[in-house]
Amino acid sequence: MAKRREKRVRPELILGLVAAIGTPIDLFTEMLSEGLSKRNYDTDLIRLSYFVKAIRLETQPPAEGANEYERLDRLIKLGNELREKSGRGDVLVRFAAANINARRSGRNAAINNTAFILRQLKHPHEVQLLREIYGERFHLIGLYCSRDERENNLHVHGKMKPEQARELIERDQYEPPKFGQKFRDTFHRADFFIPFSQEKKMEARERKQIERFLSLLFDEELLTPTIDEYGMFMAFAAALRSAQRSRQVGASILSTRGEVLSVGTNEVPKFGGG
Protein backbone atom coordinates (compact mmCIF):
# COMPACT_ATOMS: atom_id res chain seq x y z
CA MET A 1 0.00 0.00 0.00
CA ALA A 2 1.48 3.35 -1.06
CA LYS A 3 2.26 5.81 1.67
CA ARG A 4 0.15 8.92 1.76
CA ARG A 5 2.26 11.95 0.86
CA GLU A 6 2.36 14.32 3.80
CA LYS A 7 1.75 18.01 3.23
CA ARG A 8 4.89 19.99 3.98
CA VAL A 9 4.35 22.42 6.83
CA ARG A 10 5.03 25.99 5.77
CA PRO A 11 4.66 29.18 7.83
CA GLU A 12 1.69 31.51 7.59
CA LEU A 13 2.15 34.43 5.18
CA ILE A 14 0.57 37.86 4.92
CA LEU A 15 0.80 39.30 1.40
CA GLY A 16 -0.33 42.87 0.79
CA LEU A 17 -1.14 44.23 -2.66
CA VAL A 18 -0.73 47.85 -3.70
CA ALA A 19 -1.80 48.88 -7.18
CA ALA A 20 -3.29 51.94 -8.84
CA ILE A 21 -6.97 51.92 -9.67
CA GLY A 22 -7.65 50.25 -13.04
CA THR A 23 -4.90 47.62 -12.61
CA PRO A 24 -6.17 44.07 -13.40
CA ILE A 25 -5.76 42.79 -9.84
CA ASP A 26 -8.21 39.88 -10.22
CA LEU A 27 -5.99 38.28 -12.85
CA PHE A 28 -2.86 38.81 -10.74
CA THR A 29 -4.50 37.32 -7.63
CA GLU A 30 -5.49 34.25 -9.64
CA MET A 31 -1.91 33.74 -10.89
CA LEU A 32 -0.44 34.32 -7.43
CA SER A 33 -2.84 31.79 -5.89
CA GLU A 34 -1.83 29.21 -8.51
CA GLY A 35 1.86 29.73 -7.68
CA LEU A 36 1.21 29.41 -3.95
CA SER A 37 -0.91 26.29 -4.47
CA LYS A 38 2.07 24.58 -6.12
CA ARG A 39 3.95 25.21 -2.86
CA ASN A 40 1.25 23.64 -0.64
CA TYR A 41 -0.40 26.92 0.33
CA ASP A 42 -4.09 27.71 0.67
CA THR A 43 -4.90 31.33 -0.13
CA ASP A 44 -7.43 33.48 1.69
CA LEU A 45 -8.31 36.75 -0.02
CA ILE A 46 -9.31 39.60 2.30
CA ARG A 47 -10.81 42.66 0.60
CA LEU A 48 -10.33 45.74 2.76
CA SER A 49 -13.37 47.30 1.07
CA TYR A 50 -15.53 44.69 2.83
CA PHE A 51 -14.98 46.42 6.18
CA VAL A 52 -16.11 49.86 4.99
CA LYS A 53 -19.35 48.33 3.73
CA ALA A 54 -19.92 46.47 7.01
CA ILE A 55 -19.82 49.61 9.18
CA ARG A 56 -22.59 52.20 9.36
CA LEU A 57 -21.29 55.54 8.10
CA GLU A 58 -22.84 58.74 6.80
CA THR A 59 -21.80 57.84 3.25
CA GLN A 60 -24.10 55.20 1.84
CA PRO A 61 -22.49 52.02 0.45
CA PRO A 62 -22.84 51.42 -3.29
CA ALA A 63 -26.32 50.24 -4.24
CA GLU A 64 -26.96 46.86 -5.81
CA GLY A 65 -26.54 47.15 -9.56
CA ALA A 66 -24.57 50.40 -9.34
CA ASN A 67 -22.27 51.03 -12.29
CA GLU A 68 -18.51 50.69 -11.82
CA TYR A 69 -17.87 54.42 -11.47
CA GLU A 70 -20.51 54.81 -8.74
CA ARG A 71 -19.26 51.68 -6.95
CA LEU A 72 -15.63 52.81 -6.83
CA ASP A 73 -16.57 56.41 -6.01
CA ARG A 74 -18.61 55.28 -2.99
CA LEU A 75 -15.92 52.88 -1.75
CA ILE A 76 -13.30 55.63 -1.87
CA LYS A 77 -15.59 58.00 0.05
CA LEU A 78 -16.42 55.31 2.62
CA GLY A 79 -12.75 54.54 3.19
CA ASN A 80 -11.91 58.23 3.58
CA GLU A 81 -14.79 58.78 6.04
CA LEU A 82 -13.83 55.77 8.15
CA ARG A 83 -10.19 56.85 8.36
CA GLU A 84 -11.23 60.42 9.16
CA LYS A 85 -13.68 59.45 11.93
CA SER A 86 -11.31 56.94 13.52
CA GLY A 87 -8.37 59.32 13.19
CA ARG A 88 -6.27 56.45 11.86
CA GLY A 89 -4.84 55.88 8.39
CA ASP A 90 -4.48 52.17 9.21
CA VAL A 91 -8.00 51.46 10.49
CA LEU A 92 -8.91 49.07 7.63
CA VAL A 93 -5.79 47.00 8.24
CA ARG A 94 -6.69 46.81 11.95
CA PHE A 95 -9.99 45.22 10.99
CA ALA A 96 -8.19 42.81 8.66
CA ALA A 97 -5.68 41.82 11.37
CA ALA A 98 -8.54 41.23 13.84
CA ASN A 99 -10.28 39.10 11.21
CA ILE A 100 -7.15 36.97 10.72
CA ASN A 101 -6.64 36.63 14.47
CA ALA A 102 -10.24 35.47 14.96
CA ARG A 103 -9.52 32.46 12.74
CA ARG A 104 -6.66 31.19 14.87
CA SER A 105 -7.15 28.13 17.04
CA GLY A 106 -5.26 29.57 20.00
CA ARG A 107 -3.61 32.75 21.19
CA ASN A 108 -0.81 33.77 18.80
CA ALA A 109 -1.17 30.44 16.94
CA ALA A 110 -0.24 30.96 13.27
CA ILE A 111 -2.23 29.17 10.57
CA ASN A 112 0.36 27.12 8.73
CA ASN A 113 0.21 26.59 4.94
CA THR A 114 -2.05 29.63 4.56
CA ALA A 115 -1.34 32.86 2.74
CA PHE A 116 -3.64 35.79 3.51
CA ILE A 117 -3.78 38.21 0.57
CA LEU A 118 -4.84 41.73 1.57
CA ARG A 119 -6.43 43.60 -1.30
CA GLN A 120 -5.48 46.35 -1.28
CA LEU A 121 -3.45 48.94 0.61
CA LYS A 122 -3.90 52.65 -0.09
CA HIS A 123 -2.27 54.42 2.85
CA PRO A 124 1.36 54.28 4.11
CA HIS A 125 0.18 53.85 7.72
CA GLU A 126 -1.33 50.51 6.68
CA VAL A 127 2.05 49.23 5.52
CA GLN A 128 3.76 50.44 8.68
CA LEU A 129 1.25 48.66 10.95
CA LEU A 130 1.44 45.37 9.04
CA ARG A 131 5.23 45.37 9.34
CA GLU A 132 4.91 45.99 13.10
CA ILE A 133 2.37 43.18 13.58
CA TYR A 134 3.69 40.47 11.28
CA GLY A 135 7.36 41.31 10.85
CA GLU A 136 9.07 39.07 8.30
CA ARG A 137 5.84 37.20 7.56
CA PHE A 138 4.47 40.29 5.78
CA HIS A 139 5.45 41.07 2.20
CA LEU A 140 4.13 43.95 0.09
CA ILE A 141 3.79 43.46 -3.66
CA GLY A 142 3.55 46.54 -5.88
CA LEU A 143 1.83 46.09 -9.26
CA TYR A 144 2.73 48.55 -12.01
CA CYS A 145 0.32 49.11 -14.88
CA SER A 146 0.69 52.06 -17.26
CA ARG A 147 -1.78 54.92 -16.92
CA ASP A 148 -2.99 54.53 -20.52
CA GLU A 149 -3.86 50.89 -19.94
CA ARG A 150 -5.57 51.66 -16.64
CA GLU A 151 -7.68 54.37 -18.26
CA ASN A 152 -8.57 51.95 -21.03
CA ASN A 153 -9.50 49.22 -18.52
CA LEU A 154 -11.84 51.58 -16.67
CA HIS A 155 -13.31 52.87 -19.93
CA VAL A 156 -13.78 49.51 -21.68
CA HIS A 157 -14.27 47.00 -18.87
CA GLY A 158 -15.71 49.43 -16.34
CA LYS A 159 -17.85 51.16 -18.97
CA MET A 160 -16.84 54.61 -17.69
CA LYS A 161 -16.60 57.87 -19.55
CA PRO A 162 -12.97 58.94 -20.18
CA GLU A 163 -13.34 61.89 -17.80
CA GLN A 164 -14.69 59.62 -15.04
CA ALA A 165 -11.74 57.25 -15.44
CA ARG A 166 -9.26 60.15 -15.26
CA GLU A 167 -10.97 61.59 -12.19
CA LEU A 168 -10.77 58.29 -10.27
CA ILE A 169 -7.12 57.81 -11.22
CA GLU A 170 -6.23 61.29 -9.94
CA ARG A 171 -8.10 60.76 -6.65
CA ASP A 172 -6.53 57.35 -6.16
CA GLN A 173 -3.04 58.74 -6.75
CA TYR A 174 -3.18 61.29 -3.97
CA GLU A 175 -6.03 63.06 -2.17
CA PRO A 176 -5.23 66.23 -0.17
CA PRO A 177 -7.11 65.25 3.04
CA LYS A 178 -4.83 63.64 5.63
CA PHE A 179 -6.80 60.40 5.54
CA GLY A 180 -7.59 60.33 1.83
CA GLN A 181 -6.27 57.91 -0.78
CA LYS A 182 -2.46 57.93 -0.72
CA PHE A 183 -1.41 55.43 -3.39
CA ARG A 184 1.57 57.61 -4.37
CA ASP A 185 3.01 57.45 -0.85
CA THR A 186 2.29 53.72 -0.45
CA PHE A 187 3.46 52.13 -3.69
CA HIS A 188 7.19 52.78 -3.30
CA ARG A 189 7.18 50.92 0.05
CA ALA A 190 6.64 47.57 -1.71
CA ASP A 191 9.17 44.76 -1.25
CA PHE A 192 8.75 43.49 -4.81
CA PHE A 193 7.52 45.29 -7.94
CA ILE A 194 5.83 43.48 -10.82
CA PRO A 195 4.84 45.12 -14.13
CA PHE A 196 1.37 43.76 -14.85
CA SER A 197 -0.82 43.94 -17.92
CA GLN A 198 -4.09 42.37 -19.01
CA GLU A 199 -2.78 41.77 -22.52
CA LYS A 200 -2.67 38.06 -23.36
CA LYS A 201 0.72 38.37 -25.03
CA MET A 202 2.23 39.52 -21.72
CA GLU A 203 0.90 36.59 -19.65
CA ALA A 204 4.14 34.56 -19.85
CA ARG A 205 6.14 37.56 -18.58
CA GLU A 206 3.80 38.06 -15.64
CA ARG A 207 3.85 34.41 -14.62
CA LYS A 208 7.64 34.45 -14.79
CA GLN A 209 7.76 37.49 -12.48
CA ILE A 210 5.41 35.84 -9.97
CA GLU A 211 7.51 32.66 -10.01
CA ARG A 212 10.62 34.78 -9.45
CA PHE A 213 9.04 36.43 -6.42
CA LEU A 214 7.96 33.08 -4.94
CA SER A 215 11.35 31.47 -5.65
CA LEU A 216 13.05 34.32 -3.77
CA LEU A 217 10.52 34.16 -0.96
CA PHE A 218 11.01 30.42 -0.41
CA ASP A 219 14.75 30.42 -1.17
CA GLU A 220 14.28 27.77 -3.87
CA GLU A 221 17.27 28.78 -5.99
CA LEU A 222 20.04 31.35 -6.19
CA LEU A 223 18.74 34.39 -8.07
CA THR A 224 20.92 37.46 -8.56
CA PRO A 225 19.33 40.94 -8.73
CA THR A 226 18.12 42.22 -12.08
CA ILE A 227 19.50 45.55 -13.33
CA ASP A 228 16.26 47.25 -12.27
CA GLU A 229 16.45 45.73 -8.77
CA TYR A 230 20.08 46.77 -8.39
CA GLY A 231 19.21 50.29 -9.55
CA MET A 232 16.40 50.51 -6.99
CA PHE A 233 18.79 49.33 -4.28
CA MET A 234 21.28 52.06 -5.18
CA ALA A 235 18.51 54.69 -5.27
CA PHE A 236 17.25 53.59 -1.84
CA ALA A 237 20.77 53.73 -0.41
CA ALA A 238 21.29 57.21 -1.89
CA ALA A 239 18.04 58.43 -0.28
CA LEU A 240 19.43 57.64 3.18
CA ARG A 241 22.03 60.38 2.66
CA SER A 242 19.32 63.04 2.65
CA ALA A 243 18.72 65.17 5.76
CA GLN A 244 15.19 65.96 4.52
CA ARG A 245 13.52 63.50 6.91
CA SER A 246 9.97 64.33 5.77
CA ARG A 247 10.63 62.91 2.30
CA GLN A 248 13.96 61.28 1.49
CA VAL A 249 14.26 60.65 -2.25
CA GLY A 250 17.10 58.88 -4.05
CA ALA A 251 17.79 58.32 -7.74
CA SER A 252 20.25 56.23 -9.72
CA ILE A 253 21.23 56.05 -13.38
CA LEU A 254 22.56 52.75 -14.73
CA SER A 255 23.82 51.70 -18.14
CA THR A 256 22.11 48.85 -20.01
CA ARG A 257 24.89 46.59 -18.71
CA GLY A 258 24.17 47.50 -15.09
CA GLU A 259 27.05 49.91 -14.50
CA VAL A 260 26.21 52.72 -12.06
CA LEU A 261 26.66 56.04 -13.87
CA SER A 262 25.36 58.37 -11.18
CA VAL A 263 23.36 58.53 -7.94
CA GLY A 264 21.68 61.51 -6.32
CA THR A 265 19.38 62.58 -3.52
CA ASN A 266 17.18 65.48 -2.47
CA GLU A 267 18.23 67.78 0.34
CA VAL A 268 16.77 70.23 2.84
CA PRO A 269 15.75 73.42 1.00
CA LYS A 270 18.06 76.36 1.58
CA PHE A 271 16.53 79.20 3.58
CA GLY A 272 15.50 81.94 1.20
CA GLY A 273 15.89 79.73 -1.84
CA GLY A 274 18.84 79.27 -4.18
Secondary structure, DSSP 8 states (H G I E B T S, - for coil): ------------EEEEEEE-TT--HHHHHHHHHHHHHTTT-EEEEEETHHHHHHS--SS----TT--HHHHHHHHHHHHHHHHHHHT-TTHHHHHHHHHHHHT-SSTT---TTEEEEEE---SHHHHHHHHHHHGGGEEEEEEE--HHHHHHHHHHTS---HHHHHHHHHHHH--SSTTS--HHHHHTT-SEEEE----GGGHHHHHHHHHHHHHHHTT-S-----HHHHHHHHHHHHHTT---TT---EEEEE-TT--EEEEEE-----TT--
